[in-house]
């Protein structure tokens, strides 16, 4: 039975679906649209250039912060391609081994300090 058919079953039609988007740059992926009005999302995006682009909605709640186990100041590695921005520095050895056409998308263009609450 396919996913769309399952989600069309009566017990799912009226159920709320909650999702957490960790690293919300670009907003939720279209694949979540299947849940329609039942979808409620909370997202975390530490990159200010992307945070301000997130869609405003009563169904979505965005936070301009990163998540980490330890409350402290951490480096945020801002990369050329926004969805690769991370508290983890890109591992060039691993990236070189990927079948990924634009490896320069992982280039760090800036490193900033961000306070993270654990």
Backbone as CSV, one residue per row, in Angstrom:
resi,resn,N_x,N_y,N_z,CA_x,CA_y,CA_z,C_x,C_y,C_z
1,UNK,0.860,-1.177,0.000,0.000,0.000,0.000,0.904,1.236,0.000
2,UNK,0.637,2.190,-0.875,1.450,3.379,-0.998,1.198,4.405,0.109
3,UNK,2.159,5.285,0.271,2.103,6.313,1.304,0.871,7.209,1.139
4,UNK,0.600,7.640,-0.087,-0.551,8.515,-0.330,-1.858,7.825,0.034
5,UNK,-1.937,6.540,-0.255,-3.154,5.801,0.059,-3.320,5.679,1.577
6,UNK,-2.216,5.418,2.266,-2.270,5.317,3.732,-2.714,6.650,4.333
7,UNK,-2.143,7.749,3.859,-2.476,9.060,4.413,-3.902,9.478,4.070
8,UNK,-4.511,8.840,3.079,-5.894,9.132,2.731,-6.906,8.352,3.554
9,UNK,-6.430,7.460,4.408,-7.325,6.664,5.248,-7.990,7.570,6.290
10,UNK,-9.235,7.302,6.639,-9.982,8.171,7.558,-9.264,8.492,8.861
11,UNK,-8.557,7.528,9.431,-7.891,7.788,10.710,-6.739,8.788,10.606
12,UNK,-6.238,9.021,9.390,-5.164,9.993,9.215,-5.670,11.351,8.739
13,UNK,-6.794,11.379,8.067,-7.287,12.626,7.488,-7.482,13.709,8.538
14,UNK,-7.959,13.354,9.715,-8.220,14.364,10.739,-7.104,14.462,11.780
15,UNK,-6.027,13.707,11.619,-4.936,13.725,12.598,-3.937,14.838,12.289
16,UNK,-3.443,15.477,13.318,-2.373,16.461,13.157,-1.046,15.721,13.042
17,UNK,-0.197,16.185,12.162,1.131,15.623,11.970,2.132,16.708,12.384
18,UNK,3.000,16.377,13.321,4.000,17.321,13.808,5.372,16.915,13.284
19,UNK,6.123,17.919,12.836,7.448,17.653,12.293,8.423,18.694,12.848
20,UNK,9.639,18.259,13.101,10.719,19.172,13.494,11.712,19.216,12.339
21,UNK,12.030,20.422,11.896,12.971,20.619,10.797,14.248,21.215,11.386
22,UNK,15.273,20.402,11.518,16.544,20.839,12.085,17.437,21.254,10.932
23,UNK,17.716,22.550,10.853,18.401,23.090,9.685,17.349,23.381,8.635
24,UNK,16.527,24.398,8.890,15.319,24.642,8.104,15.533,25.503,6.862
25,UNK,16.785,25.746,6.464,17.057,26.565,5.276,16.245,26.056,4.097
26,UNK,15.584,26.961,3.413,14.777,26.587,2.255,13.363,26.163,2.607
27,UNK,13.054,26.091,3.898,11.712,25.683,4.322,11.516,24.183,4.205
28,UNK,10.312,23.757,4.467,10.003,22.329,4.394,10.025,21.859,2.945
29,UNK,10.488,20.644,2.752,10.498,20.070,1.412,9.060,19.785,0.970
30,UNK,8.854,19.850,-0.332,7.509,19.671,-0.901,6.887,18.329,-0.551
31,UNK,7.705,17.328,-0.267,7.144,16.004,0.026,6.213,16.025,1.232
32,UNK,6.344,17.053,2.090,5.481,17.158,3.278,4.131,17.766,2.949
33,UNK,3.965,18.320,1.750,2.704,18.946,1.349,1.528,17.973,1.376
34,UNK,1.805,16.691,1.272,0.741,15.691,1.263,-0.117,15.774,2.533
35,UNK,0.464,16.274,3.624,-0.274,16.361,4.884,-1.192,17.578,4.942
36,UNK,-1.042,18.491,3.987,-1.927,19.649,3.887,-2.072,20.423,5.186
37,UNK,-3.311,20.737,5.521,-3.617,21.540,6.711,-3.326,20.800,8.016
38,UNK,-3.093,19.504,7.943,-2.821,18.727,9.151,-1.375,18.867,9.632
39,UNK,-0.512,19.432,8.797,0.900,19.536,9.134,1.183,20.747,10.021
40,UNK,1.886,20.512,11.114,2.364,21.577,11.992,3.865,21.373,12.132
41,UNK,4.647,22.430,11.901,6.099,22.289,11.905,6.756,23.271,12.858
42,UNK,7.835,22.817,13.445,8.723,23.670,14.229,10.094,23.494,13.597
43,UNK,10.779,24.606,13.341,12.064,24.520,12.654,13.127,25.375,13.307
44,UNK,14.358,24.954,13.112,15.511,25.635,13.690,16.491,25.945,12.568
45,UNK,16.810,27.222,12.399,17.727,27.639,11.343,18.653,28.734,11.881
46,UNK,19.942,28.414,12.077,20.861,29.394,12.654,21.402,30.432,11.665
47,UNK,21.309,30.168,10.371,21.846,31.070,9.351,20.849,32.198,9.096
48,UNK,21.202,33.405,9.513,20.270,34.546,9.407,19.838,34.824,7.976
49,UNK,20.732,34.606,7.015,20.369,34.884,5.615,19.237,33.971,5.151
50,UNK,19.125,32.779,5.737,18.069,31.841,5.382,16.861,31.937,6.311
51,UNK,17.101,32.223,7.571,16.022,32.325,8.542,14.968,33.340,8.094
52,UNK,15.419,34.474,7.579,14.491,35.533,7.183,13.699,35.203,5.916
53,UNK,14.082,34.168,5.213,13.361,33.745,4.003,12.269,32.719,4.302
54,UNK,12.255,32.166,5.509,11.290,31.107,5.829,9.868,31.658,5.793
55,UNK,8.928,30.885,5.256,7.554,31.374,5.112,6.869,31.607,6.459
56,UNK,6.139,32.684,6.529,5.365,32.999,7.733,4.029,32.267,7.660
57,UNK,3.660,31.613,8.736,2.424,30.842,8.754,2.064,30.502,10.185
58,UNK,0.782,30.353,10.456,0.340,29.914,11.780,0.721,28.463,12.022
59,UNK,0.937,27.711,10.961,1.254,26.293,11.076,2.740,26.026,11.295
60,UNK,3.577,27.036,11.057,5.019,26.869,11.178,5.573,27.812,12.221
61,UNK,6.474,27.316,13.047,7.150,28.144,14.048,8.648,27.957,13.853
62,UNK,9.339,29.041,13.507,10.772,29.000,13.208,11.567,29.667,14.326
63,UNK,12.737,29.115,14.609,13.642,29.687,15.601,15.000,29.909,14.954
64,UNK,15.548,31.108,15.140,16.851,31.459,14.574,17.949,31.013,15.544
65,UNK,18.133,29.696,15.611,19.123,29.124,16.516,19.576,27.770,15.988
66,UNK,20.725,27.349,16.492,21.214,26.007,16.207,20.909,25.119,17.402
67,UNK,20.984,23.828,17.211,20.766,22.880,18.302,22.065,22.122,18.575
68,UNK,22.337,21.921,19.850,23.536,21.196,20.259,23.307,20.658,21.659
69,UNK,23.997,19.601,22.019,23.840,19.002,23.350,24.387,19.909,24.450
70,UNK,25.341,20.776,24.109,25.988,21.618,25.114,25.632,23.086,24.935
71,UNK,25.184,23.721,26.010,24.943,25.166,25.982,26.294,25.866,25.997
72,UNK,26.588,26.544,24.923,27.870,27.231,24.812,27.888,28.013,23.504
73,UNK,28.987,28.701,23.289,29.196,29.377,22.016,29.911,28.397,21.087
74,UNK,29.406,28.274,19.870,29.970,27.338,18.895,30.240,28.074,17.590
75,UNK,31.146,27.509,16.789,31.369,28.010,15.436,30.252,27.509,14.536
76,UNK,29.738,28.406,13.713,28.778,28.033,12.673,29.490,28.243,11.348
77,UNK,29.636,27.175,10.590,30.343,27.221,9.319,29.342,27.518,8.206
78,UNK,29.361,28.764,7.751,28.449,29.219,6.688,29.063,28.800,5.354
79,UNK,28.321,28.000,4.597,28.835,27.484,3.331,28.203,28.186,2.134
80,UNK,28.834,27.974,1.007,28.344,28.604,-0.235,26.877,28.223,-0.482
81,UNK,26.543,26.945,-0.327,25.154,26.501,-0.498,24.526,26.424,0.883
82,UNK,23.444,27.170,1.090,22.880,27.391,2.418,22.516,26.128,3.183
83,UNK,22.069,25.103,2.506,21.643,23.905,3.238,22.817,23.072,3.743
84,UNK,24.040,23.458,3.415,25.219,22.760,3.920,25.818,23.458,5.139
85,UNK,25.298,24.606,5.526,25.762,25.328,6.703,25.549,24.455,7.935
86,UNK,26.548,24.449,8.838,26.475,23.518,9.956,27.397,23.933,11.097
87,UNK,27.132,23.363,12.270,28.070,23.483,13.384,29.276,22.572,13.165
88,UNK,29.146,21.660,12.224,30.243,20.753,11.886,30.972,21.286,10.663
89,UNK,32.285,21.371,10.749,33.073,21.824,9.606,33.007,20.766,8.511
90,UNK,32.774,21.164,7.257,32.704,20.181,6.177,33.992,19.346,6.107
91,UNK,33.829,18.058,5.965,34.953,17.136,5.881,35.306,16.961,4.406
92,UNK,36.319,17.678,3.957,36.672,17.691,2.536,37.057,16.316,2.015
93,UNK,37.678,15.492,2.845,38.060,14.139,2.411,36.815,13.329,2.038
94,UNK,35.774,13.431,2.847,34.528,12.718,2.555,33.826,13.341,1.356
95,UNK,33.800,14.662,1.301,33.124,15.366,0.208,33.740,14.998,-1.139
96,UNK,35.072,14.897,-1.191,35.748,14.536,-2.445,35.325,13.154,-2.936
97,UNK,34.954,12.263,-2.032,34.537,10.918,-2.403,33.078,10.810,-2.812
98,UNK,32.318,11.898,-2.659,30.895,11.882,-3.001,30.685,12.052,-4.496
99,UNK,29.625,11.445,-4.990,29.199,11.719,-6.360,28.277,12.930,-6.270
100,UNK,28.881,14.083,-6.204,28.167,15.351,-6.036,28.785,16.335,-7.010
101,UNK,28.011,16.875,-7.943,28.583,17.673,-9.031,29.225,18.998,-8.607
102,UNK,28.749,19.604,-7.518,29.275,20.929,-7.141,29.879,20.873,-5.744
103,UNK,31.043,20.320,-5.656,31.697,20.177,-4.354,32.006,21.528,-3.709
104,UNK,32.101,22.587,-4.525,32.359,23.920,-3.951,31.145,24.453,-3.180
105,UNK,29.995,23.785,-3.274,28.836,24.155,-2.457,29.143,24.003,-0.971
106,UNK,30.143,23.182,-0.653,30.525,22.943,0.736,31.621,23.900,1.212
107,UNK,32.100,24.784,0.340,33.146,25.731,0.736,32.629,26.636,1.840
108,UNK,33.421,26.779,2.887,33.056,27.669,3.987,33.400,29.095,3.559
109,UNK,32.372,29.954,3.505,32.597,31.338,3.097,32.751,32.267,4.292
110,UNK,32.303,31.773,5.464,32.406,32.571,6.674,32.169,31.662,7.870
111,UNK,32.847,31.979,8.962,32.611,31.274,10.231,32.179,32.317,11.246
112,UNK,31.051,32.081,11.899,30.568,33.015,12.924,30.359,32.254,14.235
113,UNK,30.353,32.984,15.314,30.076,32.403,16.619,28.583,32.514,16.876
114,UNK,27.986,31.420,17.357,26.573,31.431,17.725,26.437,30.821,19.112
115,UNK,25.540,31.394,19.907,25.262,30.810,21.215,24.170,29.783,21.041
116,UNK,24.401,28.618,21.611,23.456,27.518,21.480,23.021,27.092,22.865
117,UNK,21.702,26.970,23.055,21.176,26.459,24.315,20.976,24.964,24.185
118,UNK,21.526,24.209,25.138,21.424,22.739,25.096,20.141,22.250,25.682
